């Protein structure tokens, strides 16, 4: 048995984008989430997470989530890396979204979707 449950809070880096499966039968949404933490040396470090959603949740993300929104997200995570233009290897989490809540808006509090 294995358990893969990931919770993180942060800010949406850009408006979510829609994309389709290769056979164009399914629509997905994707966005990056910035998480800031203080490391062991007292320096603030930003970690970027790549978030993806499908089905009704993708529709909800595309309709309600915008750049700068503060979210608390829940999903399953996979470790990944990407290489910058300067050839730096940067760790990243890829998260398959199962739910989210707005963390800082009076107008937006919670979005629930039956999946």
CORGINOR-V53000 format. One record per helix or strand. SS is the DSSP state (H for helix, E for strand). FROM is the first residue (numbers start at 1). TO is the last residue. If there is no record, write none. Layout:
SS;FROM;TO
SS;FROM;TO
//
This chain:
E;6;12
E;17;20
E;27;38
E;44;54
H;55;64
E;70;83
E;89;102
E;110;111
//
